[in-house]
Amino acid sequence: MKYLILIGVVFGVIWWIKLSRPAKPSGSAGGTDNGPQPMVRCAHCGLHLPQNEAIASNSAVYCSDAHRDLAEPRA
């Protein structure tokens, strides 16, 4: 009987500790985007990447500044 009470006290303490902790925010720490992102294709290499990470140009989108410069040389 005393072991049953001891087990109950241990579980009670563990349960109380879990309830007293603040809740963790869901998702990643730096992630503000909580859903699927529209994908775009790099005009130079064809890589698909999220639209918010793409580099937009006058005529197309690119995956990096280097690909934008290769496809559209600046005067």
C-alpha positions as CSV (number, residue, x, y, z in Angstrom):
1,M,0.0,0.0,0.0
2,K,2.8,2.4,0.9
3,Y,4.4,1.9,-2.6
4,L,1.1,2.7,-4.3
5,I,0.9,6.0,-2.3
6,L,4.5,6.8,-3.2
7,I,3.9,6.2,-6.9
8,G,0.8,8.4,-6.7
9,V,2.8,11.2,-5.1
10,V,5.6,10.9,-7.7
11,F,3.1,11.1,-10.6
12,G,1.3,14.0,-8.9
13,V,4.6,16.0,-8.6
14,I,5.4,15.3,-12.3
15,W,1.9,16.3,-13.4
16,W,2.2,19.5,-11.3
17,I,5.6,20.4,-12.8
18,K,4.2,19.9,-16.3
19,L,1.2,22.2,-15.6
20,S,3.3,24.9,-14.0
21,R,5.7,25.3,-17.0
22,P,4.8,27.9,-19.6
23,A,3.5,26.5,-22.9
24,K,6.0,26.3,-25.7
25,P,5.1,28.2,-28.9
26,S,4.2,25.9,-31.7
27,G,6.4,25.9,-34.9
28,S,9.9,27.1,-35.3
29,A,11.3,30.0,-33.3
30,G,11.9,32.3,-36.3
31,G,9.1,31.1,-38.5
32,T,6.2,33.5,-39.1
33,D,5.0,31.6,-42.2
34,N,2.5,29.0,-41.1
35,G,1.4,27.4,-44.3
36,P,2.3,26.4,-47.8
37,Q,4.0,29.1,-49.8
38,P,3.5,29.6,-53.6
39,M,6.5,28.2,-55.5
40,V,8.2,29.9,-58.4
41,R,10.8,28.7,-60.8
42,C,14.3,30.3,-61.4
43,A,14.4,31.6,-64.9
44,H,18.1,30.6,-65.2
45,C,18.5,27.1,-63.6
46,G,14.9,26.0,-63.2
47,L,15.1,25.5,-59.4
48,H,11.7,25.7,-57.7
49,L,11.8,27.8,-54.5
50,P,9.3,29.7,-52.3
51,Q,8.2,33.0,-53.7
52,N,9.2,34.9,-50.6
53,E,12.8,33.6,-51.0
54,A,13.0,34.4,-54.8
55,I,14.8,37.5,-56.2
56,A,12.4,39.3,-58.5
57,S,13.6,41.2,-61.6
58,N,11.9,43.2,-64.3
59,S,11.1,40.2,-66.4
60,A,11.5,37.0,-64.2
61,V,12.4,35.6,-60.8
62,Y,15.7,34.0,-59.9
63,C,17.1,31.9,-57.0
64,S,20.1,34.1,-56.4
65,D,21.7,37.4,-57.4
66,A,24.4,35.5,-59.4
67,H,21.7,33.9,-61.6
68,R,20.0,37.2,-62.0
69,D,23.3,38.8,-63.1
70,L,24.1,35.9,-65.5
71,A,20.7,36.1,-67.2
72,E,20.4,39.8,-67.3
73,P,23.8,41.5,-67.6
74,R,23.7,45.1,-66.3
75,A,24.9,47.9,-68.5
